[in-house]
């Protein structure tokens, strides 16, 4: 089964761009939900992420990973690649 990666973003958010670049550099395909100005989509994201309303919010196989810093922390600790397998 392919790993399902989803990321909620704002198009001009530097943290969103950085998180997407890390995933792209690892060759990971992901579904992006650009929620710029869409309060309904932001509310849906917040519901999935236990109330977090900042972007990006990243999910792997429907498990909430967190934001950009959380993604980079997982990578630095060697825990991101196994999660993406």
C-alpha positions as CSV (number, residue, x, y, z in Angstrom):
1,X,0.0,0.0,0.0
2,X,1.3,3.4,-0.9
3,X,1.9,5.9,1.9
4,X,-0.8,8.6,1.9
5,X,0.6,12.1,2.7
6,X,-1.6,15.1,3.0
7,X,-0.6,18.7,3.8
8,X,-2.7,21.7,4.5
9,X,-1.1,24.9,3.3
10,X,-1.3,28.5,2.4
11,X,0.4,29.1,-1.0
12,X,2.7,31.9,0.2
13,X,3.6,30.5,3.6
14,X,7.4,29.9,3.9
15,X,6.9,27.1,6.4
16,X,4.5,25.4,4.0
17,X,7.0,25.8,1.2
18,X,9.8,24.4,3.3
19,X,7.7,21.3,4.4
20,X,6.7,20.6,0.8
21,X,10.3,20.9,-0.3
22,X,11.5,18.4,2.2
23,X,8.8,15.9,1.1
24,X,9.7,16.6,-2.6
25,X,13.4,16.1,-2.0
26,X,12.6,12.7,-0.5
27,X,10.5,11.8,-3.6
28,X,7.3,11.7,-1.6
29,X,4.0,12.3,-3.5
30,X,1.5,14.2,-1.4
31,X,-1.9,15.8,-1.7
32,X,-1.9,19.5,-1.0
33,X,-4.9,21.3,0.3
34,X,-4.3,25.1,-0.3
35,X,-6.7,26.6,2.2
36,X,-5.9,30.3,1.7
37,X,-8.9,32.3,3.0
38,X,-11.1,29.2,3.1
39,X,-12.5,29.2,6.7
40,X,-14.5,26.0,6.2
41,X,-11.4,24.1,5.0
42,X,-9.3,25.6,7.9
43,X,-12.0,24.4,10.3
44,X,-11.9,20.9,8.8
45,X,-8.1,20.9,9.2
46,X,-8.3,22.1,12.8
47,X,-10.8,19.3,13.6
48,X,-8.4,16.7,12.1
49,X,-5.4,18.2,13.9
50,X,-6.8,18.4,17.5
51,X,-7.5,22.1,17.2
52,X,-4.3,23.3,15.5
53,X,-5.1,26.1,13.1
54,X,-1.6,27.1,12.0
55,X,-0.3,25.9,8.6
56,X,1.1,23.6,7.5
57,X,-0.6,20.7,9.1
58,X,0.8,17.3,7.8
59,X,-0.8,13.9,7.9
60,X,0.7,10.5,7.0
61,X,-1.7,7.7,6.5
62,X,-4.3,9.8,8.4
63,X,-2.0,10.2,11.4
64,X,-1.4,13.8,12.4
65,X,2.3,14.6,12.2
66,X,2.1,18.3,13.0
67,X,3.6,21.3,11.3
68,X,6.9,22.1,9.5
69,X,9.1,22.0,12.6
70,X,7.6,18.6,13.6
71,X,8.3,17.2,10.2
72,X,11.9,18.4,10.3
73,X,12.3,17.0,13.8
74,X,11.1,13.6,12.7
75,X,13.6,13.8,9.8
76,X,16.5,14.8,12.0
77,X,15.7,12.0,14.4
78,X,15.7,9.4,11.7
79,X,12.0,8.8,12.2
80,X,10.5,10.3,9.0
81,X,11.8,7.8,6.4
82,X,10.4,4.8,8.2
83,X,7.0,6.6,8.6
84,X,7.0,7.2,4.8
85,X,7.7,3.6,3.9
